[in-house]
Amino acid sequence: MLSSGKGALGHATYERHRPEQTLLYQLIEKHYPALVEQLECQGKNLPAHVHREFEAYLKCGRLEHGFLRVRCDTCHFERLVAFSCKKRGFCPSCGARRMAETAALLSDEVFPDVPLRQWVISFPFPLRYLFAAHPQAMGKVLGIIDRAISTHLIHKAGYRLQDGATGAVTLIQRFGSALNLNIHFHILFLDGVYVYRGDRSPRFQRLKAPVKDELEDLVQLISQRVGRCLERQGLLEQDTESAWLELDPTDEADAMPQILGSSVSYRIAVGPQQGRKAFMIRTLRPLDRPNPGLERVAKANGFSLHAGVSCEGHQTDKRERLCRYIARPAVAIPRLSLSSMGKVVYTLKTPYRDGTTQVAFDPVDFIARLAALVPKPRVNLTRYHGVLAPNHRWRGLVTPAKRGKGAMRPVDSDVVSSIQRHAAMTWAQRLKRVFNIDIEVCSLCGGSVRVIACIEDQDVIDRILARLRETEKDAPARPLLAPPSRAPPETLPLFAGSESKITILNQQGR
């Protein structure tokens, strides 16, 4: 977590985030065992990868489970940096870091300085469940969507498929604004076409923004092709009146089908009220005024296609913000609160059109919602298409990194090693870029900071932390290195909003 305070040099300082003080951590620590127990009473269990996700989160950012020792070479001030879990499910800290890394990579090394447009496609409820239970089906569906949109753009520019090409990056989001399972695709397409010119570099030709008629034709075409594709794979059955999933029976002891289905349909997954609709809190009047953004939205057969957000090639800041938006983590801790009735209340970022502003969960059902957001292992959530794909013949010519096929060989004076060309931005560099925090500079004297030890042995960890707690009693003015004792979760009124949550965070010293 980043501190808003100033160091001795007048710049912002870095402080270790303390997940044990957050409401999310306290809820998982207390109610995750209850979820496991309830499922065991039903003869069901969670998959191993879901168990690993929760166990890793409970260790993320905790000094008790290992840390690095960093020291300033000038003033010898030491700091402990706890290990992170690096999971992809619901960890806000690791999700925010991955968001910053993904956005910086796409903005700096992948997207050329040409206009971009965000295409968002969402699916009917049954397909959301299908993609969660059988993620291998997403690859073929995404290929259909990419071919439909890219073909439309190339033909709109007046070229044949062999004479032009476009490019895109897809980030697969698994969550909705109410922490429901909503698998949908955010596709950043180049807002134009690269045209082949023989031996010369491809030329970019910009296109006009799509109109509603174009989107309606596209979404109708996509829905038909996706239906036929899934039918050929034996995952979907269709007749003249309806369509339904045709899935093989799963393990009866597996709890995930129950949890996934409930999360998709906004229903309660576990407990005495299992199967009922989740409690929606409506505090606003229904929005009956027209939405100006609907002019670039089309719907058909449960599919929805939106293409109303774009940015220019010179708007690098907007491009990076857009990349950060589509790569954001699922859970926003400031929107999470606890009511006086013991309900977990999650505030929507944007109210629904029916006036819903919050969703209330039983704590155990809230943990089940988090379990539904955990992707299966080895599921790639970032995909590259067209000229941005790694194996496309023009990738090295159009991307800023100049890596891939078609890239010009460097002259002898500019030769760099393969390791240098492919080196990723470090964690410290990401912090400096995104948050204007320089972890490699001492906040007290401005000297350089380096890692002096990696502590993983549990006996050594316990001895160091015990010694630090004794030292802190004698020197309270020194920055806190060891985690303090945890207080029980605060409670809020049932209709508490974001302002009340901010009050709680202030009371907890955040």
Secondary structure, DSSP 8 states (H G I E B T S, - for coil): -EEEEE-TTSSEEE----GGGSHHHHHHHHHHHHHHHHHHHTT-B--HHHHHHHHHHHHTT-GGG-EEEEEETTT--EEEEE-----SSS-HHHHHHHHHHHHHHIIIIIS-SS-EEEEEEE--HHHHHHHHH-THHHHHHHHHHHHHHHHHHHHHTT--TTTEE-EEEEEEEEE-TTS-EEEEEEEEEESEEEEEETTEEEEEEE-----HHHHHHHHHHHHHHHHHHHHHTTSEEE-SS-EEE------TTB-HHHHHHHHHTTB--SSTTTTSB-EEEE-S----S--GGGGGEEEETTEEEEEEEEE-TT-HHHHHHHHHHHT--S--GGGEEEBTTS-EEEE-SS--TTSEEEEEE-HHHHHHHHHHT---TT---EEEEETTSTT-TTHHHHSTT--STT-----GGG---HHHHT----HHHHHHHHH---TTB-TTT--BEEEEEEE--HHHHHHHHHHHHHHHHH-TTS---S---------B-TT--HHHHHHHHHHTT-
